[in-house]
């Protein structure tokens, strides 16, 4: 079994040290950093991200470790040896996008937030393993928040007003049609979607983040389970021939309560498939139901724009202040001192 980490946090640092059965002093000497640095990383957990030079040292340490160390490391992150044995595959610990410089987000309850920039409702996708792709490979992802609904025309209009970004080509006089305010914005390139995400202080989801938000951690084929049910999404078989309001298909929501992860519109991801091309997830009203499974691959040129392509955003969980007692107000801000090491 081999395991790789795309982005280390304090949680993975502790897991590797314990898997190697080293003391803090021994591990610090092994990596060439101070004992205080190791203690700081581990105390910060998922909320602290070592600097790139230290990420490289951690990569080297893990790569040179024995099979037994890899096995202990995987199990400490929630990847059970039984799951690995059953699937006979390597495990990847996937990168989540870097937190924005001002990544303070007000919290409404433990699992939901209202983002302070674009006002969109986001839900927590907890850390842990999910089963990825057509082969159901176990992949560990740190926790993150994802928009409950795709970016709507009304959402995108606020971005256009704030930044003077060009409006989508189907808008009239620079404004979205009233009847489509709660429909996903379309005719947006990957660059347009990424521009919105940067303005909002968020990011486009990695393809594996998007897939976990859609499938949950049980390996279901669709957001609602594994039953073939075209009526639960806006796909070609339903003959709607256009987008629908983002909250219409409640019965098709994912285990995390995320809507429109099958049908309505394809959604841009941050994952680059080849230079200049990015992955798309979810299918659209133009797609047959057989294209709806979130595990399936699709991509397009970053310059592509069409009437069936939209996006949603994610934010790192460590950017969110955990609630204690009564929820903080919308003016509350996360103070991140010594966040990176």
Secondary structure, DSSP 8 states (H G I E B T S, - for coil): --EEESS--HHHHHHHHHHTT--HHHHHHHHTS-HHHHHHHHHHGGG-B--HHHHHHHHHHHHTS-HHHHHHHHHHTT--HHHHHHHT--EEEE------SS--B-BSSSSEEE-TTT--EEEEE-SEEEEETTTTEEEEE--EEEESS--BHHHHHHHHHHH-----TTSBTTB--GGGTTBB--S--HHHHHHHHHHHT-EE--HHHHHHHHHTTTT-SBTTBSS--GGGSB-GGG---S--BTTS-GGG--TT----SSBS-EEEEEEEEETTEEEEES--TTS-GGG--TT---EEETT---TTEE--EEEEGGGB----SS---TT-----TT-B-
